[in-house]
Amino acid sequence: MKMSARVSLSLLLGVMLTSLGCIEGKTTSETAESTTAGVTAEDATPRETIDKKTQKVLNLKEALAHGGVLASTKIEETNPLMQSAAAYRTTVAKVGAMAVKHAIDIRNAQSINDPKPLTHDQFMTEIVKKGQPDGIQFAMLPYYQEYAWDEDGQQLVVVDFPARKEEREKQR
């Protein structure tokens, strides 16, 4: 079997198992108390991602100050099932970033004045439009990742929180 066929088969199997509910995490009520500083038990609890949306976008500087690190955009997994999960995470992050870039391009094209850089609050109000029906809905990321607005780079990025993974491992 060719490598691309194996990866495709692995992706299909991963999606099927996840959608059928064969791969489940503990619910909040089943998790232990957190023993990792700065991480709640809820933070380390897996959350549903398939067909779930969010408008939660953190400020990148604050996220980094709270232990976050920029997520890699590469798929470096060797396990076929983990490759599928990594491909999903990377793809939804890129699609979210493309939606943001498109919305910013439209905003800038409509601006009579020179477009100004967006602060986090402006980004949430003008681009994400949190709570509004025409707002951007991002695909839900795993419990250890969050979207963040990079004010300096004027782009949407994904931040990993390694302490959440560490706490999850302690709970197992």
N, C-alpha and C positions, 0 to 999 in steps of 0.2 A: 504494500500500500504506500502510495506516495506521501511525503510529509504534509503537503497541503490538504490531502484527503483526510489524513489523521487529525489535523488541526480542525478541519471542518466538522468531522465526526465528533470530536471532543466538544466543540462549541455547541453542536446540536444536542449532545447528551447533557451537557451542563445546563442548557436552557430548559430542556425537558424535565430534568430532575428538580430544578428550582421551581418551575411553573407547576409541577405536580405536587409540590410541597414535601418532597423527600428530603430536602436539605433544610432543616429548620434550626434556628437558634433558640436560646432560652428566652422566655418572656421576662419582662421587668420584674414580675412577682417571683420568678424563680432564681433571680440573680443574688449573689452574695453581696455583702457590704464591700465597698471599695477600700482597698488598702494602698492604693497608689495616690500620692499627693496630687491634688488639683484635678482629680478625675472622679466623677460620681459613678456609682454602679450603673445608672441609666446611660451615661456616656459610653460605657463599655458593653452595652447590650446590643447585639445585632438588631438591625431594623429592616423592615421589608423595603426592597428597592424596586422590584419588578412592578411596572405600571404605577409607581408612586412618584409624586411631584413635590417640589419644594420651592420656596422663594427666599429661603434663608441664605444670606450672603454675608459673610463676616468681613470686617476691615482687615486687610492683610497684615498690617503692622501689629494690630492687637492680637491676631491669631498667632503670629510668630512669637510675640512676647509671652503667650500662654503655652508655649511648647510645641507649636506647629512647625512643620517643615514643608517646603514646596514639594508637591507630589511629582514623581517622575512621569514623563509622558511616554516612556518606553515600556514595552512588554518584555520583561526579562525572566518570566517563569519558564520552567522546564516541564513541570507537571501539566499534562494536557487539560485537566479540569481547571487548574489554577490559571492557565493561559486564557481560557475562556472568560474567567472572571476578570482578569487583568485587561483583556481586550474590551470587555463591556465598560469597565470603569474609565478607561482611557477614551473610548469612543463617546460616551455620554458627556464627559468633560469637554471634549473638543466641540461637540455639537452645541453645548451651552455657550462656549466662548464664541462660536460663530454667530449664534443668535444675538449675543450682546454686541458684537462688532457691527452687525447689520443694523441694529437699533441705534447705535451711536452714529453710524454713517448717515442714517436718515435724519437724526437730530441735527447733526452738523450741517447737512445739506439744507435744512429748513431754517437755519440760523442766519439772521441778517447780519449780526455782528460776528466777529471772529469767534469760532467755537472755543469755549474755555474748557480746561480740564475738569473732570468731574470728581468731586469729593465723594466719599462713601455715601453720605446722606443724599446728595444730588443723584448719584447713581441709582440708589434704591427708589427715589421718588420719580425720576424722569425716565429711567431705562427699565428697571425691573417692575416698577409700578405695583409694589406689594399690595395685595388685597384688592386690586382692581381687575375687572374681567379681561381687560386687554393687556395685562401684565405678562411678563415672561415667566413661564413655569419650567424649572430645571428638573431633569431626571434626578431622583434621589440617589445619593452616593452611600457607600457602606458606612457603618457607625464610626469608623476611624478617620473619615474624610469629610471635609466641608468645602463649599465654594467660598472664595474670598475675592474682594475687589482690590486690585493693586493700583493705588492712586498714582504712583510714580510711573508705572508702565501703561496705565489706562487700559487694563485688560482684566478679564476674569481668569482666575487661576484656581487650582485645587490644592488644598493643604491637608497633609497627613498629620495625625496626632498619634505618635508612637506610644504615648502613655496609655491611650485607650486600648491599643493592642496588648500592651503589657498587662493591664488590668484584666482584660478578657482571658488571657492565658492563666492568670492566677485563679480565676473563677472556675476554670475547667476541672 
